[in-house]
């Protein structure tokens, strides 16, 4: 398996290409297949910026691979007034949505609830398949915990917007989010009670399993 370990700037002559969705390009270590079918492992330092289309990676054997952004399911919202685009980006940003922003448009992963909210703000929304290159975020270097982890910054930031989320044209989105959260909480309570019973029953046997948490 080819091991890709070094990032190079765009422009370096490439020997092969690797087309990836953003979900993989924001990871530092994963396996994939080059566009010619060869298996490769991306092994970059943790905590770096996401890979962008046009970047190059160098393998341990010297092979240079060009990264391409794969088309994926997104929604692109347009308005000729940049202030309206900025307004939509503000409301989407309050929801911690990954955004790609242009002069007269904003793009995010397709979500019909978000589409309704943005349409209500006065933009024209078009679901499509297109490369997705969202902003990395102002804290990209200092906060590498990503979407799946709950670092202290993410916790405090989420709750700091509590007074804003239920007001204005995105109230429908907040109502939908709260209903979903309450349903998850109820299900979680039932699961916790069941898990507690299971643990107390098996504790007397002196047996257990240890998982590898990353």
C-alpha positions as CSV (number, residue, x, y, z in Angstrom):
1,X,0.0,0.0,0.0
2,X,1.3,3.5,-0.9
3,X,1.8,5.7,2.1
4,X,1.1,9.5,1.5
5,X,2.9,11.4,4.2
6,X,3.8,14.9,2.9
7,X,1.7,17.8,1.8
8,X,2.9,19.8,-1.2
9,X,1.5,23.1,-2.7
10,X,-0.6,23.1,-5.9
11,X,1.5,23.2,-9.1
12,X,3.9,20.2,-8.4
13,X,3.8,17.8,-11.3
14,X,1.6,14.9,-10.3
15,X,1.9,11.2,-11.1
16,X,-1.6,10.2,-10.0
17,X,-4.9,11.6,-8.6
18,X,-7.1,11.0,-5.6
19,X,-10.7,12.2,-5.6
20,X,-12.2,12.6,-2.1
21,X,-15.3,14.1,-0.5
22,X,-14.8,16.8,2.2
23,X,-15.6,14.3,4.9
24,X,-12.4,12.5,4.1
25,X,-10.3,15.5,3.2
26,X,-10.8,16.9,6.7
27,X,-9.2,13.8,8.3
28,X,-5.5,13.3,8.8
29,X,-5.3,9.5,8.5
30,X,-7.4,7.2,6.3
31,X,-7.3,4.6,3.6
32,X,-8.5,5.2,0.0
33,X,-8.0,4.1,-3.6
34,X,-6.3,6.4,-6.1
35,X,-8.3,7.1,-9.2
36,X,-6.3,4.5,-11.0
37,X,-7.4,1.8,-8.5
38,X,-4.2,1.6,-6.4
39,X,-4.7,1.4,-2.6
40,X,-3.2,4.2,-0.6
41,X,-3.0,5.3,3.0
42,X,-3.0,9.0,3.9
43,X,-0.9,9.5,7.1
44,X,-0.5,13.2,7.8
45,X,0.3,15.1,11.1
46,X,-2.9,15.5,13.2
47,X,-4.5,18.9,13.7
48,X,-3.7,20.3,10.3
49,X,-5.9,22.1,7.8
50,X,-8.3,20.1,5.6
51,X,-7.0,18.9,2.2
52,X,-8.1,21.1,-0.7
53,X,-8.7,20.3,-4.3
54,X,-5.5,20.9,-6.2
55,X,-3.1,20.1,-3.4
56,X,-0.5,17.5,-3.8
57,X,0.6,14.7,-1.5
58,X,4.0,12.9,-1.7
59,X,4.3,9.2,-1.0
60,X,7.3,7.6,0.7
61,X,8.4,6.2,-2.6
62,X,8.4,9.7,-4.2
63,X,5.1,9.4,-6.0
64,X,3.2,12.8,-6.2
65,X,-0.6,12.5,-6.0
66,X,-3.0,15.4,-6.9
67,X,-6.1,15.8,-4.6
68,X,-9.4,16.4,-6.3
69,X,-12.6,17.5,-4.5
70,X,-15.4,15.0,-5.3
71,X,-18.9,16.2,-6.2
72,X,-21.3,15.7,-3.3
73,X,-24.8,16.5,-2.3
74,X,-25.0,20.2,-1.4
75,X,-27.4,23.1,-1.4
76,X,-26.2,26.4,-3.0
77,X,-28.2,29.5,-2.1
78,X,-28.0,32.6,-4.3
79,X,-28.8,36.3,-3.9
80,X,-27.5,39.3,-5.9
81,X,-27.2,41.4,-2.7
82,X,-24.1,40.3,-0.8
83,X,-25.7,41.6,2.4
84,X,-28.5,39.0,2.0
85,X,-25.8,36.3,1.5
86,X,-24.0,37.5,4.7
87,X,-27.3,37.3,6.6
88,X,-27.9,33.7,5.5
89,X,-24.3,32.8,6.4
90,X,-24.8,34.4,9.9
91,X,-27.9,32.3,10.6
92,X,-26.3,29.1,9.2
93,X,-23.1,29.8,11.2
94,X,-25.2,30.0,14.4
95,X,-26.1,26.4,13.7
96,X,-22.5,25.4,13.3
97,X,-23.0,24.4,9.7
98,X,-19.9,24.0,7.5
99,X,-20.1,26.8,4.8
100,X,-18.5,27.6,1.5
101,X,-19.1,31.3,0.8
102,X,-18.9,33.2,-2.5
103,X,-19.7,36.8,-3.5
104,X,-23.4,36.1,-4.3
105,X,-23.9,32.6,-2.9
106,X,-23.4,30.3,0.1
107,X,-23.1,26.5,0.0
108,X,-23.6,23.8,2.6
109,X,-24.3,20.1,2.9
110,X,-27.8,19.4,1.6
111,X,-30.5,19.5,4.4
112,X,-34.1,20.2,3.6
113,X,-34.7,21.9,6.9
114,X,-31.8,24.3,6.3
115,X,-33.1,24.8,2.7
116,X,-36.5,26.0,4.1
117,X,-34.8,28.4,6.5
118,X,-32.6,29.9,3.9
119,X,-35.5,30.2,1.4
120,X,-37.4,32.1,4.2
121,X,-34.5,34.5,4.4
122,X,-35.1,35.5,0.7
123,X,-32.4,33.4,-1.1
124,X,-32.9,31.0,-4.0
125,X,-31.8,27.5,-3.0
126,X,-30.7,24.9,-5.5
127,X,-29.8,21.3,-4.3
128,X,-27.1,19.9,-6.5
129,X,-24.0,17.8,-6.7
130,X,-20.8,19.9,-6.6
131,X,-17.3,20.0,-5.0
132,X,-17.5,21.3,-1.4
133,X,-14.7,23.5,-0.1
134,X,-16.1,25.0,3.2
135,X,-14.2,27.5,5.4
136,X,-11.8,25.8,7.7
137,X,-12.8,28.1,10.6
138,X,-10.9,30.7,12.6
139,X,-9.9,28.1,15.2
140,X,-8.7,25.4,12.8
141,X,-5.2,25.3,14.2
142,X,-6.0,25.5,17.8
143,X,-9.1,23.2,18.0
144,X,-8.5,19.9,16.3
145,X,-11.2,17.9,18.1
146,X,-13.5,18.0,15.1
147,X,-17.2,17.2,14.9
148,X,-17.3,13.9,16.7
149,X,-15.7,15.2,20.0
150,X,-17.1,17.4,22.6
151,X,-14.2,19.7,23.7
152,X,-14.8,22.5,26.2
153,X,-14.8,25.2,23.6
154,X,-17.5,23.5,21.6
155,X,-19.6,23.1,24.8
156,X,-19.4,26.7,25.9
157,X,-19.9,28.0,22.4
158,X,-23.0,26.0,21.7
159,X,-24.7,27.3,24.9
160,X,-23.7,30.9,24.4
161,X,-26.1,31.3,21.5
162,X,-29.1,30.0,23.4
163,X,-31.0,33.3,23.4
164,X,-30.6,33.9,19.7
165,X,-31.6,30.6,18.2
166,X,-35.3,30.8,18.8
167,X,-35.9,34.2,17.3
168,X,-36.1,35.7,13.8
169,X,-36.7,33.9,10.5
170,X,-35.0,30.7,11.6
171,X,-37.5,30.0,14.4
172,X,-38.9,27.0,12.5
173,X,-35.4,25.4,12.4
174,X,-35.0,25.8,16.1
175,X,-38.4,24.3,16.9
176,X,-37.4,21.3,14.7
177,X,-34.0,21.0,16.5
178,X,-35.5,21.1,20.0
179,X,-38.1,18.5,19.2
180,X,-35.4,16.2,17.9
181,X,-33.2,16.8,20.9
182,X,-36.0,16.0,23.3
183,X,-36.7,12.8,21.5
184,X,-33.0,11.8,21.7
185,X,-32.9,12.7,25.4
186,X,-36.0,10.5,26.2
187,X,-34.5,7.6,24.2
188,X,-31.1,8.1,26.0
189,X,-32.8,7.9,29.4
190,X,-34.3,4.6,28.6
191,X,-31.0,3.3,27.2
192,X,-29.1,4.5,30.3
193,X,-31.5,2.6,32.7
194,X,-31.2,-0.5,30.6
195,X,-27.4,-0.3,30.6
196,X,-27.2,0.3,34.4
197,X,-29.2,-2.9,34.9
198,X,-26.9,-4.9,32.6
199,X,-23.7,-3.6,34.2
200,X,-24.9,-4.4,37.8
201,X,-25.9,-7.9,36.7
202,X,-22.5,-8.7,35.1
203,X,-20.4,-7.0,37.7
204,X,-20.6,-10.0,40.0
205,X,-19.0,-12.2,37.3
206,X,-15.7,-10.2,37.4
207,X,-15.7,-10.0,33.6
208,X,-15.6,-7.0,31.3
209,X,-14.3,-5.6,28.0
210,X,-12.1,-2.6,27.4
211,X,-12.6,-0.6,24.3
212,X,-10.0,1.5,22.5
213,X,-11.3,5.0,22.5
214,X,-9.7,7.5,20.1
